[in-house]
Amino acid sequence: MISSAKQRLFLHSNQLLNVSSIQFRRQPTKQMVDFGQNQDKTTQTKTLDPMPSQEGQVMFEIEKDKYMFHFPPSTLFNQNALKIPESVGFLPENLKDMYKQMVTIRRFEMASDAEYKKKKIRGFCHLYDGQEAVAVGISAATTFNDQIITAYRCHAYALARGDPCKKVMAEEFGRYCGSSKGKGGSMHLYNVKNNFYGGNGIVGAQVPVGVGLNFGNVYNARLKGEKLDRICFALMGDGAAQQGQVYEAMNLAALFRLPVVFVVEDNRYSMGTSTNRSAFDTGFYRRGNFIPGIQVDGQNVFQVYAAAKAAKEYALKESLPILLHMQTYRYHGHSMSDAGLYRSGEEVSLIRAKNDPIKVFKDKLDAKKLFPQEFFDKVDEDVKKEVKESVKFAEKCDLPPEAEIARDIYQDKEYTVRGRSIHEVYHVK
């Protein structure tokens, strides 16, 4: 039953909105952290297809009931083309790499926290601990030929895309030997060699840039008469999912048939506001409207990997965008200046105890009896040493020279500009 106050809210637009069909979601008095267990399950579901096993691979079952699907009522989108496997296979060495990556991200963020409090890292600093499965799962499902662009919580993606700890830490310290020559800091990490495009400080601004990257991929492939073999993952937080430019970008991606994978990393808080208070519809996988969407357990690296891999294959095959909603959680505040007073310590402790992404991953590896405890102990020891050395490296690096202040602003080499068609090209000297 809709209250009279809420009915009056929509009287002025009653001809445009069918008020009786609007479902008003009652806001809870406490922030709920259920990772999808209490979500509306009326959205269309889909069966999963098996993935063939390869020699030497260890297979992990995918939990079908944790996915939610949204398919728009349009013949343009072929939902049968979206195939998530019932199981995924990894070679033991790949599993070791993934586990080390997750531990490295966790230890790196712990060190960043400590160095920020010592005032060796200045400015804004947004930590990623608690969300490691998302970055590592997506990175495992892609290659360095694919492009990734994200927001300012970007340390994990820089590391997962091949940037060494010492360069990322040096960039946080503002040193010349850092990933962006010390001129970007924590929020602006780049590794163009491995197609990581940051690291963007304006909320949601990276999403249309990601669509532009994909437009360039499609344009250049057609210009050269080649088959498109790469896509862009455009990532955003749940707060950015409210931005108008995000939906303009989605519209263009669908209109131009661009194979973009949009990803909402829903860590349950838009800065200090819970998604239950900031979003009328917290099912971000439905936000694409005319774009298919999948809700994913972002604390399980295998669930993330399977969804990301399926989304990439779907986007390339159909030449259409798709939206992934990763349900995850951050342990630190929005940034280092955020004390996190809007949530209880018990809430954070509950997630750490029951749904920590590294623990979830290790438990699944232990269940297969793949690696002895000595392996995990050695990884932790080696990573601690590597991160500690990265701090020492950053401390010894020089600050950027004065001559750098005017560099990397304008193009200083010859380049080409496309004209009104793919055949019209101008050379600029």
N, C-alpha and C positions, 0 to 999 in steps of 0.2 A: 504494500500500500504506500503510495507516494504522499508525503505530507503536503498540506495546503501551501506551506511556505515554498517548498520546492516546485510545486505546480506554478505558483505565481512567478517564480524565477524565469519560467519559459513561456509565459503567456504572450510576451511581445513577439516571439518567433514561432507561435503555435502552428502557423501555416507551413513552416519549413520543417519543423520537428514534430514527430509523432510522440507526444509526451507519454502516452500510455506504454510505449515500447521501451522507454528509457529505464534502465535498471540502475538505481542509485545504490552505490556500495557504502554500507555503513562503515565509518572509520573506526578501527579498534582503538581502545585507550592506551594499549601498549603496542610497541612495534613487534609484529609477528615475523619470525624467521623460520619458515617451514620448507623452503626450497621446493615449492611447487606442490606440496602435499595437499594444500587447501585451495588450489587453483580450480577454476571452473573447468570441468572436463567434458563440456558439451561440444567442444571444437572437434572437427573431423579428425579421426585417427587414421593411421596407415600401417599396413603390415611391413615388416622388414625383410630384406632379402639377404641370403647367406653370402659370405665372402669366401672365395676359394682359399684354402690353406696352401701355403708355400713351404717347401722343404726347409726345415730348421726353424720355422717360426713357432712362437708360443701364442696360442689363441686365447682371447679373452671375450667372454660373452658380453653383449650389449644389453642393458636393461631396457626393454621396449617400453614398459609402462611409465618411464620417466620422461619420455619425449611427448611434447604436445605439438600439433600441427595446425597451421592456418593456410587454407587454400582459397584464393579469391574466386568468386563466381564468374569466371571468364574462360572462354575457350582458348585464350592466348597462352595460358599456363598449363602445361601438361604435367599433372601431378604424378603420373606414372613414371616420369623421367627422374623423379627424386627418389633415390634408393639408398637407404641407410642399412648397412649390413647387420646381420644378427650377431656377428662376431668379427673381431679385428685381430690381425696377426702381426707380431713384431719379432725380429731377431733379438736374441738376448743382449747383444751389444747396443742395440737401439734403446732397449729398456733401461740399460745402465746409463746411457747418455741422457735420456729424459729425466731419470731420477736425479742425476747430478745437476742438470739444469734447474730443476725445481729447488733443490737444496741451495744452489748458488744464488738464485734470486732471493730466497729467504734470508740467507746470511748477508748478502749484499745490502738488502734493505735494513737489516739490523745495524750494520756498520754505518749506513747513511744516517740513520737515526742518531747514533752515537756521535758522529762527526758534526752533525748539524747542531747538536746541543753544545758541542765544544766551540761553535761558531767558526768552524773551518769551512763549512758549507753555508752559503748565504742565499738570500732570496727565497723564492717559493720552492718547496720540495714536497712531492706527493709520493707516498710509498705504496707498494703493490702487495705486500705480504698478506697472504690469505687468498689471493686470486691466482696463484701460480699455475694451476691446472689449465686455465684459459690460454695464457700466453704459450705455454709449452705444448698444449694440445693442438692449437692452431699452427704453430711453427712446425710440428711434426707432420701435419697434413699438407704442408706447402713446401715449396722449394725456394731457394734464394732468387729464382727467376720471377716468382710471384712478388707482388708488391704489398706492403703493409704500411698503413698510416693510422696513427692513433692520436690521443689527446696528450695531456701533460703528465699523466701517470705512466711514464714510458720506459723506465729503467729496465723492466723485465723484457720488453720486446727488443730493446737494443742488445741485451745479453743473449736472448734466444736467437737473434738474427746474426750472431757471430762476432759481435763487438766484444773484445776482451774486457775483463773486470777493470783492469788498470786504466784503460782509456775512458770508460764510462765514469769511473770515480774521479779521474782527472778533470773531466768536463764538469762534474758537480762542484769541484774545487775551483772552477774557472781558470784552468791552466791550459797553456798553448798546446800541450800534447794530448788534449782531450778529444773526444769524438767530433766536436764542432769547433775546434781550435780555442776552446775556453770562452767562446762568445755566445753560447746558447744556454749553458747551465743545465740544471736538472730537467727543465721542461722541453728543451729543444735538442734532443739527441738525434743524430742522423747517421746513416750508413748507406749511402747511395750505391756503393759497390754491391751490397746485398739487398738492395731495393727496400730499405727501411727509410721512410720519409717522415719520421718524427711522430711524436714530439711537437704538439701545437698548443699554444697557450690560450687561445680564444675558444670558449665552450662551443662545440659543434662545428667549428670552422674547418676542421680537417675532413669532414664528410663530403662536401662538394669538391674539395681538392682530390679526394679519392675517386670520385666519379670522373673528374677531369683526367686523372691518370689512366683510368680504364678507357675513356674516350680516346686518349692518345694511343693506347694499345690497339684498339680496334681500327683506328684511322691508319696507323702505320702498317698494320697487317694487310689491310685492303690495298694500301698504296703499293706495297711490295708483292701483292698477290700471294701472301703466305697464310697458312692456317694459324689462327690465334691459339697460343699455347700458354698464356699467362693471364692472371686476373689480379684484381686488387681487393684486399680485405680492408674495408673502411670501418674502423672501430670508434665507438663513443661510449660514454657513460650513460646511466639512466637519467641524469639531469639534462644532458645534451639531447636526449630523445624527445624533449619538449620543445626544441628549437625549430623555428619555422624553416630555416635554411636546410635542415635535414630532410624535410618533406619535399622541398623544391628539388633537392638533389635526387631523391627517390623517384620523383616524377620524371625528371630528365633521363634517369637510368632506364626506366621502363619505356619511355617514349623512344629513346634511341637504341633500345635493345642492347644495353651494355651489361656484360657479365660481372657485376659487382656483388660482393658478399658484404652486406652491412651487418655489423655486429654490435649489439648493445651489451656492454658489460655491466650488468645490474648488481651492484654491490650493496644494494638496499638503502643507500643514503645519497641524496643529492646535496653535497656539502653536509650541512647539519640537519637536513630535513628528510625524514623517512619517505620512501616511495609511496607508502600508504597515505601520506599527507600531501605529497607533491604531484601525484599522478592519479587522474580519475580512473584510468584503466591501467593496472599494473602488468597486464599481459602484453609486454612489449613486442612479442613475436607477432601479435595481431596489428601492430601499429603501421605496418607497411600498406595495409588496406588492400591495394591491388597487387601487392607483392607477396609471394609465399613466405611463410615464417615457421621457424622451429624453436620451441623452448627447450633448453638444454640444461642438465645438471652441471653447472660450471665448476663443481668441486671434484668431479670425477674426470681425470684426464682422458680416459678411454671414451667416455661419452662425448667429450669435446672433440676429440680426434675424429671419431666416426661422423659426427655432424658436420664438422668443417670440411672433411674430405668429400662427403656427399654433396655439400653445398657447392664446393668448387667444381665438381664433376657436372652437377646440374647446370650451373651458370655457364660453363663452357659449352656444354652440349646444346642447351636451349638458347644461348646468347641472351640471357635475361637475368635480372637481379634477384637476390633472395636475402632474407633477413634472419639472423640468428640472435636469439635472446639467451645470453649466458647468465644463469642465476648463480651468483657468487657472493663473496663477503670480504670486506677489508678489515684488518685488525687495527690498523692505525686510524687516526682521524683523517678528515679530508686532506689536510696538509699538516705540516709540522706545527703550525700555529693553532691547530684545532685540538682542544683537550678532550673532545668527544663526550661532553657532558649531557648530550641528548640521548644517550643510551647507557644501559647499566653494564657494569663489569661482568655481571653474571651472564648477560647475553653473549658477550665476546667469549667468555670462558666456555660456554655451552657449545659454540661453534668449533672452538679449538679442540674440545674433547671429543665431539661426535662427528664433525664433518670437515676436519682439516684436510686440505687437498693432498699434502705430502703423506699424511697418515693413511688416507684412503688408498693412495697409490701403493704405499709400502705394504699395507694389509693384503692387497690383491696379489702383489708379488710373493709375499710370504705364503699365501694360500696355495700358490703353485710350487712352493719350495724351490724357487729358482736360484736364489743367492743366499749364502750364509750371512749371519749377522756381522761377520768380520768385514764383508763388503760394504755394508751401510756405515759401519764405524769408520772405515777408511775414507769413504766419500766425505763424511762430515769433517774428518780431520784435514783432508786435502783442501776442501773448500774453505775452511776456516783460515788455513795458511794462505791460500790464494787471495782471499779478500783482505786479509791483514797486509799482505805485500802490496796490494793495489792502493791501500791508503798511504803506505810509505812512498810508493811511486808518485802518487798525486802530490804529496807534500814537497817532493824534490823538484817537480816540474816548474818551469818558469811561467810567469803571467804572459798574456799575449803582448807582443811588441806594439808600440804606438802606431806603426805603419799599417797594422791590421784594421784600424778603426774604420777606414774607408773601403776596405776590400769586401768582397762577397755581397756587394749591393747591386752593382750593375754588371751585365755581361761584358767581359773584356776580351772575348774571342769572336772570330767569325761564326755566324750562325744563320740558320734559315728560318723563314716565317712562311707558314702556309697561307694561301690566298682564299678565294671564295670556293674553290673546289680542290680536290686532291691533286689535280694536275697543275694548279697555279701555285708556284713556289717562288719566294723571293730570297735572294742571298744578301745578307747584311754584313758589311765589313766594318 
